[in-house]
Amino acid sequence: MVFEESIVVDGPFDEVLAKVKTEFAAVGFGTLTEVDLQQTLHDKIGKEMNRYVIVGACNPDLAAAALDAEPLIGVLLPCNVIVREVDGQVAVDSMDPGLMATMTGEASVEPVAAAARELINEALQRIAA
């Protein structure tokens, strides 16, 4: 089962992270949260791991439409985008928004999820370019 959209790019981690925020913003997703999971797990439990940042991205228009269709969809928001180090490269992963429609079973969420998927894929293509 595929549950994410992913790309792997070369480049310094911090530059890729900045580009993720820039390119997602260019297609309408603002950054609501940023969690440095590597630092958090190191501080809390002493875990050593590669760089791993979760960016909580939100497109206000799509979020509003999804909430209108299914008020409980908020438990699946914002759209999390993971930026992580993998074998000397940087992976960028985002949940497939189609899962929101599948999980809710609400047909009116499907067009919102499809629009989100298009925008996320556009942002990922821009990052990979």
C-alpha positions in Angstrom: 0.0 0.0 0.0 1.4 3.4 -1.0 0.5 6.1 1.5 3.0 8.8 0.6 4.3 10.8 -2.3 8.1 10.9 -2.1 11.2 12.2 -3.8 14.9 12.0 -3.0 17.2 14.9 -3.8 20.9 15.7 -3.5 21.9 18.8 -1.6 22.5 20.1 1.9 19.7 19.3 4.3 19.1 22.9 5.4 18.8 24.0 1.8 16.3 21.2 0.9 14.3 22.0 4.0 14.1 25.7 3.1 13.2 24.8 -0.5 10.4 22.5 0.8 8.8 25.4 2.7 9.3 27.8 -0.3 7.9 25.5 -2.9 5.0 24.3 -0.8 4.2 28.0 -0.1 4.4 28.7 -3.9 1.4 26.3 -4.4 -0.6 27.6 -1.5 0.6 25.7 1.6 1.8 27.7 4.5 4.0 26.2 7.3 2.0 25.9 10.5 4.5 23.8 12.5 8.0 22.5 12.2 9.2 19.7 14.5 12.9 18.8 14.6 12.3 15.1 15.5 16.1 14.3 15.6 16.6 17.0 18.2 13.5 16.2 20.2 14.2 12.5 20.4 17.8 13.2 21.4 16.7 15.6 24.1 13.9 13.4 25.5 15.4 9.9 25.3 18.9 10.3 24.1 18.2 8.7 20.7 20.8 9.2 18.0 19.4 9.4 14.4 19.8 11.2 11.1 18.2 14.6 10.6 14.4 14.3 10.4 12.1 17.3 10.4 8.3 17.3 10.1 6.8 20.3 8.4 3.1 20.8 9.1 1.8 22.4 5.9 -1.7 23.8 5.4 -3.6 25.1 2.4 -6.3 27.2 4.0 -8.8 26.9 1.1 -8.4 23.1 1.0 -8.5 22.7 4.8 -11.7 24.8 4.9 -13.3 22.7 2.2 -12.2 19.4 3.9 -13.6 20.6 7.2 -16.9 21.5 5.6 -17.1 18.0 4.1 -16.1 16.2 7.3 -15.6 18.2 10.5 -13.5 15.4 12.1 -10.9 15.5 9.3 -9.0 17.9 11.5 -7.4 15.0 13.2 -5.6 14.4 9.9 -4.5 18.0 9.4 -2.2 19.7 8.7 -0.5 17.8 5.8 2.8 16.6 7.2 5.8 16.7 5.0 8.9 14.9 6.2 12.4 16.0 5.3 14.9 13.4 6.3 18.5 12.3 5.7 18.8 8.9 3.9 22.2 7.5 2.7 23.8 10.9 2.1 20.7 12.3 0.3 17.6 14.1 1.5 14.2 12.4 1.2 11.0 14.5 1.1 7.8 12.6 1.9 4.2 13.7 2.1 1.1 11.7 2.9 -1.1 11.0 -0.1 -4.2 13.2 0.6 -6.3 10.5 -0.9 -6.0 8.6 2.3 -8.1 11.3 4.0 -11.0 10.5 1.7 -10.5 6.8 2.1 -10.2 7.0 5.9 -13.3 9.2 6.3 -15.4 7.3 3.7 -16.9 10.7 2.8 -17.2 11.1 -1.0 -17.2 14.9 -0.7 -13.7 14.8 0.6 -12.4 13.1 -2.6 -12.2 16.2 -4.8 -10.5 18.2 -2.1 -8.0 15.3 -1.7 -7.4 15.2 -5.4 -6.7 19.0 -5.5 -4.3 18.6 -2.6 -2.6 15.7 -4.3 -2.1 17.8 -7.4 -0.6 20.7 -5.5 1.6 18.5 -3.4 3.0 16.7 -6.5 3.6 20.1 -8.1 5.6 21.2 -5.1 7.6 18.0 -5.0 8.4 18.4 -8.8 9.6 21.9 -8.1 11.8 20.7 -5.3 13.2 18.0 -7.4 14.0 20.4 -10.3 
